[in-house]
Amino acid sequence: MTMLIALFMTGFVECLIAIPLILEKIPRNGLYGLRVTKTLSKDSIWYPANKRCGIGLFLSGKHIRQSNAAPCMLLKYHENTLVKY
C-alpha cells in the first residue's frame, strides 16, 4: 500500500514540475528543462521545446497517478473486508 501511495505521489510531483515548463516561465539554464546544445543556444528554441517536454511530463505524471489510483482504492476496500483472527 505504501509503495502505491509513493508512486501516486511521484506522478503528482511530475505534474507539478511540468507546470512552469508548460507556462514558459523557466529561462534558459543548465539545471531545469530540456538541456541540449540547440535549446540552450536561443530562447526561440528553448521555450517551445520545453513547452512540449512539459506537456509530455505532465501527461506522464497524470498516467502514473491514474494507474496507481485504482490499486490503492482496491487495496483499501479489501483491507476493510478481510477477516482478521
N, C-alpha and C positions, 0 to 999 in steps of 0.2 A: 504494500500500500504506500509506504513512504517513497519507494522508487518511482511509482506512478505520479505522485504529487511532485516530486523533484523534476520529472520530465515535463509535467504540465507547466511548472514554473519556468523551466528553460524556454519553452515556447513563448511564454508571456514576456520574458526578458528579451528574446529575439525581436518580438514585435515592438517593444519599447526602444530598442537600439535602432530599429529601422526608421522610425518616425522622423527624426531630424534629417536623415538622408533623403527621404521622400519629399520633405518640405524644402529641400535645398538650403539648409541652414548651416551646413558644415563647409568651411572654406578648405582650400587645398592644404593638406598636411601629410605628414608621414606616419600617422598613427591610426586614423579612423577614416574608413571609406575604401573605395576601390583604388588601391595604390599601385599603379603600373606606370611606366615611363610616359606613355601617351596621355593618361589622365592627369598626371602631375605637371604636364607641360603647359596646359591652357585651361582657364576657367570655362571656356565654351565647350570643352570636352568633359571636364571634371563634373559639373553639375548634372548634365543629362545621364552620364554613365552611372553616377552614384544614385540618381533617382531610380533608374532601372534596377540596380542592385538592391536598393532599399525596398522596392516593391517585391522583389524575389525573396528577400529576407523576411519581410512581413508575412508573405503567403506561406513560407516555410514554417514560421513560428505558429501561424494560425493552424496549419495542418498538424503540427506536433501537439498543440493544445487539444484539438478536436479528437485526434486519435487516442489520446490518453484520458480524455474525459469519460468516455463510456466505460472502460475498465474500472476506473475509480468509482463510478456510480454502482456498477455491478458488484464490486467487492464490498462496498458499504452495505448494499442490500443483503448480500449473503452473510456478512458478519452478524447482522441482526437476526437472521433466520436459522443460524446454526444452533444445534443442540449442544449445550455445554454441560459437562459432567462434573 
